[in-house]
Amino acid sequence: MLRARPMLASSLRSIARIPTQPSSTTPSLAVSRPIIAVAARFASSCCSSAPPSNALALRSSSLLSPPSSSSSSSSSAFFTPSASHLSPSPSSHSFTTLRMSPDGSPPSAEEVSKYLRQSHDRLFEHNRAWAAEKAERDPGYFAKLAEGQSPEYLWIGCSDSRIPAEQITGLEPGEAFIHRNIANLVCNTDLNVMSVINYAVRHLGVKHIIVCGHYGCGGVKAAMTPKDLGLLNPWLRNIRDVYRLHEKELDAVADQEQRYNRLVELNVEEQCRNIIKTAAVQQSYAKNQFPIVHGWVFGFHDGLLKDLKIDFQAVLNDVQKIYNLADA
């Protein structure tokens, strides 16, 4: 049997120590009130409980709380005041943000069109700059990238746009296989995540599987809210089931924010357990002594990752009392 555990632990510690650097928020565009309403409800219930960026203050009614009195003005629901509709954005590249005029009038169709074009083209500008920098540092970089992938890590994280896995861990393209969804769930009925796990373990031979949640997760908060969330109900039920499993512990936490953060951690732990239940993980571990499953939580207040220190072997032993698929 392979004795890979010390090496695996060392590699995990090296990427967990890397803090993230703050970055500017890319503005988003509100095209119409119906689209704004849908987008705001979805974002506030699933991805983040934090307020949106100052480029476009989406203050439409959300699923989590009633609209505030500050949202009564139709113009303030769309744009942040500025000297003009289109103004420079602090960036190394020429770019404009869509803003409200001093008299409160919305931007014209021409200004909206210009914003859309520039916000689209900006990504290609950045791509060309990135490719040029990589090629300058290592002329053979893209030739090696084209040869194939052999990532050490499978990362299962939340879809929240503020948690780019490679950036916060210092990894390069090809070093992590990435899957993201609302609230970093691993459901055995979700063919998407199950196929990712199977491919990563059986074909790529990943050594670590990381489930990374984050404090302030809007999906977890939405699951704590006694409301009908329509299409999201089946998905968020998985988090509500986590609450049910740990109801006594969570109800004993008097502070609502602390209870919320604890549910974030428990949700990560349960998703780790769901991964360990899979045949791919059990059979690979029996043969190779990897992959190891880890549970982490990202904090926006300091940009650091918290290791929940999942005892993989203990959880595996417990799981296999009922879900033993190692010899299947």
Sequence and secondary structure as in RCSB ss.txt:
>XXXX:A:sequence
MLRARPMLASSLRSIARIPTQPSSTTPSLAVSRPIIAVAARFASSCCSSAPPSNALALRSSSLLSPPSSSSSSSS
SAFFTPSASHLSPSPSSHSFTTLRMSPDGSPPSAEEVSKYLRQSHDRLFEHNRAWAAEKAERDPGYFAKLAEGQS
PEYLWIGCSDSRIPAEQITGLEPGEAFIHRNIANLVCNTDLNVMSVINYAVRHLGVKHIIVCGHYGCGGVKAAMT
PKDLGLLNPWLRNIRDVYRLHEKELDAVADQEQRYNRLVELNVEEQCRNIIKTAAVQQSYAKNQFPIVHGWVFGF
HDGLLKDLKIDFQAVLNDVQKIYNLADA
>XXXX:A:secstr
    HHHHHHHHHHHHT               HHHHHHHHHHHHHHTBSS   TTS   S  SSS   GGG STT
TTT  B SSSEEE SSSS  EEE B TT     HHHHHHHHHHHHHHHHHHHHHHHHHHHHH TTHHHHHHT   
 SEEEEEE  TT  HHHHHT  TTSEEEEEEGGG   TT HHHHHHHHHHHHTS  SEEEEEEETTBHHHHHHTS
 S  GGGHHHHHHHHHHHHHTHHHHHT  SHHHHHHHHHHHHHHHHHHHHHTSHHHHHHHHHHS  EEEEEEE T
TT  EEE    HHHHHHHHTTT   TT 
